[in-house]
């Protein structure tokens, strides 16, 4: 199976539906963003980086969402 990379204005852009239906359930199930990205790439459904997933989680948190609470390691930051 050969994949063709699109460039320029025709490049594939991620929409919220891709995150909602593919990434969010994996994060809620306990996957780390790196594991979720690897699983989606292995399945061939979505090619995404773990950094994009982290950005999605930060945007969700800023919008009042609670998806960030499903991350594996949510340590408290120390105030100095």
C-alpha positions in Angstrom: 0.0 0.0 0.0 1.5 3.3 -1.1 0.5 6.5 0.5 0.7 9.8 -1.5 1.7 12.9 0.5 -0.3 16.0 -0.4 1.4 19.4 -0.2 0.3 23.0 -0.3 -3.3 24.1 0.1 -4.6 20.6 -0.6 -2.9 19.1 2.5 -5.0 17.1 4.9 -6.1 19.0 7.9 -7.3 17.5 11.1 -10.8 18.4 12.2 -12.4 18.1 15.6 -14.4 15.1 14.5 -11.2 13.1 13.9 -10.1 13.8 17.5 -13.5 13.2 19.0 -14.2 9.9 17.4 -10.7 8.4 17.2 -8.3 10.0 19.7 -10.6 10.8 22.7 -11.7 7.2 23.3 -8.1 6.0 23.4 -7.1 8.7 25.9 -10.1 8.0 28.0 -9.2 4.2 27.9 -5.8 5.0 29.5 -3.6 5.3 26.5 -0.8 7.8 26.5 -0.7 10.3 23.6 2.3 8.4 22.2 0.5 5.1 22.4 -2.6 6.5 20.9 -0.7 7.9 17.9 1.1 4.6 17.4 -2.1 2.6 17.6 -3.9 4.9 15.1 -0.9 4.7 12.7 -0.8 0.9 13.0 -4.5 0.6 12.3 -4.0 2.9 9.3 -7.0 5.1 10.3 -5.2 8.3 11.2 -1.5 9.5 11.0 -1.0 12.0 13.8 1.9 12.9 16.1 1.7 12.7 19.9 2.5 16.4 20.0 -0.7 17.1 18.2 -2.6 15.0 20.7 -1.1 17.0 23.5 -2.1 20.3 21.9 -5.7 18.9 21.5 -5.7 18.0 25.2 -4.5 21.5 26.1 -7.2 23.2 24.0 -9.8 20.9 25.5 -8.6 21.9 29.0 -8.7 25.6 28.2 -12.3 25.1 26.9 -13.3 23.6 30.2 -13.1 20.0 29.2 -11.9 17.2 31.5 -10.1 15.0 29.0 -6.7 16.0 30.4 -7.6 14.2 33.7 -7.4 10.9 31.8 -3.6 11.3 31.2 -1.5 8.6 32.9 0.9 10.9 34.7 -0.8 14.0 36.0 1.6 15.2 38.7 1.1 18.5 40.5 3.6 21.2 39.7 5.7 22.6 42.5 5.5 26.3 43.1 8.8 27.8 43.8 
